[in-house]
Amino acid sequence: MSEIIAIANQKGGVGKTTTAVNLAASLAVEEKKVLLIDIDPQANATTGLGFARTDYEYNIYHVLIGRKKMSDIILETTIETLDLVPANIGLVGLEKDFYDSGIKNKELVLKEKLAEVKEKYDYIIIDSPPALGPITINSLSAANSVIIPIQCEFYALEGVAQLLNTIKLIKKTINPKLKIKGFLPTMYSAQNNLSKNVLYDLEQHFSSKLFASESDTNEETGDGRYIVIPRNVKLAESPSFGKPILLYDIKSSGSIAYQNLAQSILAAS
């Protein structure tokens, strides 16, 4: 049975796509069959795996409006056990298309479309857009769990309460199986007091939902208690080369962090 994980936060620039791409790749190299669904109109997860917008004719938009089946649009990636459902800017008009078509249960469309392929995969990772609109609602309605990236910067927790309320409402009314898998501090710098303060705030409010580190020492956190994603040049560069970090620089701190996250998720499964 596949585990479906949504990566969500309505704030932009917090590392959602970076997490979606690199978690998916890190799970795939552990010989797990993984499907990465790019459902963000910016399509950054798609380009981050090396696909130009001219490389594919159909995308998740065509599936959601009923023109294509999910299996029709799946792309193979350079990692043998990692497949991709690409996105396109056309997703920005999805809400209007849903309204015009009179489709019922709009929040369940992705879940229904996934039914065709989900048993082929061990993990399905959904890269959600930076908004709490119908696309993210579909992502959360289809998922078993959600990972919430939190950038270690000013106003890090801004909007988290709204996201948590949305998750609570979806769990109550649509998807009772939905749970928060964890909060993931991103762009962390051990030399930056602000990063330490954000991690402290997360620990005070959500300590049971931080990913525990198995390391006794961790130079990125200073104490090895929690998995964090470091601010890392190689991690920032890799999308421009169309590669997940483990194919771009497997020994970088960013690559190691996402491999540790994948191991944590595998251990909990």
C-alpha positions as CSV (number, residue, x, y, z in Angstrom):
1,M,0.0,0.0,0.0
2,S,1.5,3.3,-1.0
3,E,2.1,6.2,1.4
4,I,1.1,9.5,-0.1
5,I,2.9,12.5,1.4
6,A,2.0,16.1,0.6
7,I,4.6,18.8,1.0
8,A,2.7,21.9,2.0
9,N,3.0,25.4,3.3
10,Q,1.1,28.4,1.9
11,K,4.2,30.6,2.2
12,G,6.5,30.7,-0.8
13,G,10.3,30.2,-0.7
14,V,10.3,27.8,2.2
15,G,11.8,24.8,0.4
16,K,8.7,22.9,-0.6
17,T,9.9,22.0,-4.1
18,T,13.4,21.3,-2.9
19,T,12.0,19.0,-0.3
20,A,9.6,17.2,-2.7
21,V,12.3,16.6,-5.3
22,N,15.1,15.5,-3.0
23,L,12.9,13.4,-0.6
24,A,11.5,11.6,-3.6
25,A,14.9,11.0,-5.1
26,S,16.4,9.9,-1.7
27,L,13.5,7.4,-1.2
28,A,14.0,6.1,-4.8
29,V,17.7,5.3,-4.4
30,E,16.7,3.1,-1.5
31,E,15.0,0.9,-4.1
32,K,11.5,2.2,-3.3
33,K,9.2,2.9,-6.2
34,V,8.4,6.6,-6.0
35,L,6.0,8.9,-7.9
36,L,6.6,12.6,-7.6
37,I,3.5,14.7,-8.5
38,D,4.2,18.3,-9.4
39,I,0.9,20.1,-8.9
40,D,2.4,23.6,-8.6
41,P,1.7,25.9,-11.6
42,Q,5.3,27.1,-11.4
43,A,6.4,23.5,-12.4
44,N,9.7,23.8,-10.6
45,A,9.7,20.2,-9.5
46,T,9.4,19.3,-13.2
47,T,12.3,21.4,-14.3
48,G,14.2,20.4,-11.2
49,L,14.3,16.9,-12.5
50,G,15.6,18.0,-15.9
51,F,12.4,18.3,-18.0
52,A,11.9,21.4,-20.1
53,R,8.3,22.5,-20.7
54,T,8.7,21.3,-24.4
55,D,9.6,17.8,-23.3
56,Y,6.0,16.8,-22.6
57,E,2.6,17.5,-24.2
58,Y,0.3,16.7,-21.3
59,N,0.5,17.3,-17.6
60,I,-1.4,17.1,-14.3
61,Y,-3.8,19.8,-15.4
62,H,-5.1,17.6,-18.2
63,V,-5.7,14.8,-15.7
64,L,-7.6,17.0,-13.2
65,I,-9.9,18.3,-15.9
66,G,-10.6,14.8,-17.2
67,R,-8.8,14.9,-20.5
68,K,-6.1,12.4,-19.7
69,K,-5.6,9.5,-17.3
70,M,-2.8,9.7,-14.8
71,S,-1.0,6.8,-16.4
72,D,-1.0,8.7,-19.7
73,I,1.3,11.5,-18.5
74,I,3.8,9.8,-16.2
75,L,7.4,10.5,-17.2
76,E,10.4,8.3,-16.4
77,T,13.4,10.1,-14.8
78,T,17.1,9.4,-14.7
79,I,16.6,7.5,-11.5
80,E,15.1,4.1,-12.4
81,T,12.6,3.9,-9.6
82,L,11.5,7.5,-9.7
83,D,8.6,8.7,-12.0
84,L,7.2,12.2,-12.4
85,V,3.8,13.6,-13.1
86,P,4.7,17.0,-14.6
87,A,2.9,20.4,-14.1
88,N,2.3,23.4,-16.3
89,I,1.2,27.0,-15.9
90,G,-2.3,26.0,-17.0
91,L,-3.0,25.0,-13.4
92,V,-3.6,28.6,-12.5
93,G,-7.0,28.4,-14.2
94,L,-8.0,25.1,-12.5
95,E,-10.4,26.7,-10.1
96,K,-12.4,28.4,-12.9
97,D,-12.3,25.2,-14.9
98,F,-13.7,23.2,-12.0
99,Y,-16.4,25.8,-11.6
100,D,-17.3,26.0,-15.3
101,S,-17.5,22.2,-15.6
102,G,-19.8,21.9,-12.6
103,I,-17.7,19.0,-11.3
104,K,-18.8,17.6,-8.0
105,N,-16.5,16.9,-5.1
106,K,-13.8,19.3,-6.5
107,E,-11.6,18.7,-3.5
108,L,-11.4,14.9,-4.2
109,V,-10.4,15.0,-7.9
110,L,-6.7,14.3,-7.3
111,K,-7.5,11.4,-5.0
112,E,-9.9,9.9,-7.5
113,K,-7.3,10.2,-10.3
114,L,-4.6,8.7,-8.2
115,A,-6.6,5.5,-7.6
116,E,-5.5,4.2,-11.1
117,V,-1.8,4.2,-10.3
118,K,-1.2,4.4,-6.6
119,E,-0.7,0.7,-6.0
120,K,2.3,0.7,-8.3
121,Y,4.3,2.9,-5.9
122,D,5.7,2.6,-2.4
123,Y,5.6,6.4,-2.0
124,I,3.8,9.2,-3.7
125,I,5.2,12.7,-3.0
126,I,3.0,15.7,-3.9
127,D,4.6,19.2,-4.4
128,S,1.9,21.6,-3.6
129,P,1.7,25.3,-4.6
130,P,2.3,28.2,-2.1
131,A,-1.4,28.8,-1.5
132,L,-4.3,27.3,0.4
133,G,-6.5,27.2,-2.7
134,P,-8.2,24.2,-4.5
135,I,-4.9,22.6,-5.6
136,T,-3.5,22.4,-2.1
137,I,-6.9,21.2,-0.8
138,N,-6.8,18.4,-3.4
139,S,-3.2,17.5,-2.3
140,L,-4.2,17.3,1.4
141,S,-7.4,15.4,0.6
142,A,-5.4,12.8,-1.4
143,A,-2.5,12.4,1.1
144,N,-2.0,10.1,4.1
145,S,0.3,12.7,5.7
146,V,1.9,16.1,5.2
147,I,5.4,17.5,5.7
148,I,5.5,21.2,6.5
149,P,8.8,22.9,5.5
150,I,9.6,25.9,7.7
151,Q,12.3,28.3,6.6
152,C,14.6,29.4,9.3
153,E,14.1,33.1,8.7
154,F,12.0,36.0,10.1
155,Y,8.3,35.3,10.3
156,A,9.0,31.6,10.0
157,L,5.8,30.5,11.7
158,E,3.6,33.2,10.0
159,G,0.6,31.4,8.5
160,V,1.3,28.1,10.2
161,A,-1.9,28.4,12.3
162,Q,-4.0,28.9,9.2
163,L,-2.4,25.8,7.6
164,L,-3.0,23.8,10.7
165,N,-6.6,24.8,10.8
166,T,-7.0,23.8,7.2
167,I,-5.4,20.4,7.9
168,K,-7.7,20.0,10.9
169,L,-10.8,20.9,8.8
170,I,-9.8,18.5,6.0
171,K,-9.2,15.7,8.5
172,K,-12.6,16.3,10.1
173,T,-14.6,16.6,6.9
174,I,-12.8,14.9,4.0
175,N,-9.8,12.9,4.9
176,P,-9.8,11.4,8.4
177,K,-6.5,9.6,7.7
178,L,-4.6,12.8,7.2
179,K,-1.8,13.4,9.7
180,I,1.1,15.7,10.1
181,K,4.2,13.7,9.5
182,G,6.5,16.5,10.6
183,F,7.8,20.0,10.5
184,L,11.0,20.3,8.6
185,P,13.3,23.3,9.3
186,T,14.9,24.4,6.0
187,M,17.7,26.9,5.1
188,Y,19.2,26.3,8.5
189,S,22.6,27.8,9.5
190,A,24.3,26.8,12.7
191,Q,26.2,30.1,12.6
192,N,23.0,32.1,12.6
193,N,21.2,32.9,15.8
194,L,17.9,33.4,13.9
195,S,18.1,29.8,12.7
196,K,18.6,28.6,16.3
197,N,15.7,30.7,17.5
198,V,13.4,29.3,14.8
199,L,14.4,25.8,15.7
200,Y,13.8,26.6,19.4
201,D,10.3,28.0,18.6
202,L,9.5,24.8,16.7
203,E,10.7,22.7,19.5
204,Q,8.6,24.6,22.0
205,H,5.4,24.2,20.0
206,F,5.9,21.1,17.9
207,S,8.7,19.0,19.5
208,S,6.8,15.7,18.8
209,K,6.5,16.6,15.1
210,L,10.2,17.3,14.4
211,F,12.2,14.6,12.7
212,A,14.6,13.1,15.2
213,S,18.2,12.8,14.1
214,E,19.9,9.5,14.6
215,S,23.3,11.1,14.7
216,D,25.0,11.8,18.0
217,T,26.6,14.9,16.5
218,N,25.5,17.1,13.7
219,E,27.5,20.1,12.6
220,E,24.4,21.7,11.1
221,T,22.4,21.6,14.3
222,G,25.1,21.5,16.9
223,D,23.5,18.8,18.9
224,G,22.1,16.2,16.5
225,R,18.6,16.3,18.0
226,Y,16.6,17.0,14.8
227,I,16.9,16.7,11.1
228,V,17.3,20.1,9.5
229,I,18.0,21.1,5.9
230,P,21.0,23.3,5.8
231,R,21.5,26.4,3.8
232,N,23.8,24.9,1.2
233,V,25.2,26.2,-2.1
234,K,25.2,22.9,-3.8
235,L,21.6,22.3,-2.8
236,A,20.7,25.7,-4.3
237,E,22.6,25.0,-7.5
238,S,21.2,21.6,-8.3
239,P,17.8,22.6,-9.7
240,S,19.5,24.7,-12.4
241,F,21.2,21.6,-13.6
242,G,18.0,19.6,-13.6
243,K,19.2,17.2,-10.9
244,P,18.3,16.2,-7.4
245,I,21.1,17.0,-5.0
246,L,22.2,13.3,-4.6
247,L,23.0,13.2,-8.4
248,Y,24.6,16.7,-8.3
249,D,26.8,16.4,-5.2
250,I,26.0,13.3,-3.0
251,K,28.5,14.3,-0.4
252,S,27.1,17.8,0.2
253,S,25.4,18.6,3.5
254,G,22.2,19.1,1.7
255,S,22.3,15.7,0.1
256,I,23.1,14.1,3.5
257,A,20.2,15.9,5.2
258,Y,17.7,14.6,2.7
259,Q,19.1,11.1,2.8
260,N,18.6,11.3,6.6
261,L,15.1,12.5,6.2
262,A,14.3,9.6,3.8
263,Q,15.8,7.1,6.3
264,S,13.7,8.6,9.1
265,I,10.5,8.1,7.0
266,L,11.5,4.6,6.0
267,A,12.2,3.7,9.6
268,A,8.7,4.9,10.6
269,S,6.9,3.1,7.8
